[in-house]
Every structure is written in structure tokens, then in C-alpha cells.
Amino acid sequence: MNNNKICNPKVEVPKGINLNDKDYLTILLTCLKDMEKNYVIALTEVSNENLYSKYVEIFNSLSSLQREVYEMMFRNGWYQLEKAEYDKVSQKYQTLNQEYNEIGM
């Protein structure tokens, strides 16, 4: 196993032309991510408070569902994360911290 990967043991699914559980969840996760992005845009542009409240409610539901699907895929070993090297994280932190201090916050 690659030491840079963070993952669970992979649950095997049938291979072939037919869609399997992993395929369905991958499609669902992609759609949910796209929907979330679109709702963020709508939230920044809506001018009616009632509509804004409804969009926030829907966005929160989408976000929760997206997280559940991601966690299910991760538990089944179908979604992997890559470990970030300490030096890269530290360097990024220093850059962002410097920018933050430059804007005077």
C-alpha cells in the first residue's frame, strides 16, 4: 500500500458493463458536488429573503447528503485521500499567514 494514501480496505464490486454500487455512488457524489456549487452561486445572487432562506435550507440538505455519500464511499475504500507533506502544509500556512497580515486583519 502506498504510504501517501489514506483509505480503507476496498470492497470489491462486480466488473463489467453493468453499473455497480461504486458507479452509482460516484455518479451521485459528482452530481451532489455540482448541485452544491450551483446553489452557492444562487445564494450569492438571490435578492429575495424568502427565496434566500429556502436556498440555504436546500443547500444544507445537499451538503449533508453529499457528506454521507462521501463517507460511505470512503468506508468502502472507493475514495482515497492523499497525505499532504508537512513541508507543503507549513509553506502554504506561512504564505497565507503572510497575506493575511499584509491585508491588516
C-alpha positions in Angstrom: 0.0 0.0 0.0 1.2 3.5 -0.9 2.2 5.3 2.3 0.9 8.6 0.9 -2.7 7.3 0.6 -5.3 7.4 3.3 -8.0 4.8 2.7 -10.0 1.9 3.9 -9.9 -1.7 2.5 -11.6 -1.7 -0.8 -15.0 -3.5 -1.1 -14.9 -5.3 -4.4 -17.7 -4.8 -6.8 -18.7 -6.6 -10.0 -16.7 -5.6 -13.0 -18.2 -5.3 -16.5 -20.6 -3.2 -18.5 -23.3 -3.1 -15.8 -23.2 -0.3 -13.2 -22.4 -1.4 -9.7 -22.7 0.3 -6.3 -19.5 2.2 -6.6 -20.5 3.5 -10.1 -23.9 4.7 -8.7 -22.3 6.4 -5.7 -19.6 8.0 -7.9 -22.3 9.5 -10.2 -24.4 10.6 -7.2 -21.4 12.3 -5.5 -20.4 14.1 -8.7 -24.0 15.4 -9.1 -24.3 16.5 -5.5 -21.0 18.4 -5.7 -22.2 20.2 -8.9 -25.5 21.0 -7.3 -23.8 22.4 -4.2 -21.6 24.7 -6.4 -24.7 25.9 -8.3 -26.5 26.7 -5.0 -23.6 28.7 -3.7 -23.8 30.8 -6.9 -27.5 31.2 -6.4 -27.1 32.2 -2.7 -24.7 35.0 -3.7 -27.1 36.3 -6.3 -30.6 35.9 -4.9 -32.2 39.2 -3.7 -35.4 37.9 -2.1 -35.0 37.0 1.6 -37.7 34.2 1.5 -36.0 32.6 -1.5 -32.6 33.0 0.1 -33.8 31.2 3.2 -35.2 28.3 1.1 -31.9 28.1 -0.9 -30.0 27.9 2.4 -32.2 25.1 3.6 -31.8 23.2 0.3 -28.0 23.8 0.3 -27.7 22.5 3.8 -29.6 19.3 2.9 -27.5 18.8 -0.2 -24.3 19.3 1.8 -25.3 16.8 4.4 -26.3 14.2 1.7 -23.0 14.8 -0.1 -21.1 14.2 3.1 -23.0 11.0 3.8 -22.2 9.7 0.3 -18.6 10.6 0.6 -18.3 8.9 3.9 -20.0 5.8 2.6 -17.5 5.7 -0.4 -14.6 6.3 1.9 -15.7 3.5 4.3 -15.9 1.1 1.3 -12.4 2.0 0.1 -13.8 3.7 -3.1 -12.5 7.1 -2.2 -8.9 7.8 -1.2 -7.2 10.8 0.3 -3.6 11.7 -0.2 -1.4 12.7 2.8 0.0 16.2 2.5 3.7 16.5 3.2 4.4 18.6 6.3 6.7 20.9 4.4 4.0 21.7 1.9 1.4 22.4 4.5 3.8 24.5 6.5 4.8 26.5 3.5 1.2 27.1 2.5 0.4 28.2 6.0 3.2 30.7 6.1 2.2 32.1 2.7 -1.5 32.5 3.7 -0.5 33.9 7.1 1.8 36.5 5.5 -1.0 37.5 3.1 -3.4 37.8 6.0 -1.0 40.0 7.9 -0.4 42.2 4.8 -4.1 43.0 4.5 -4.1 44.2 8.1 -6.5 41.8 9.7 
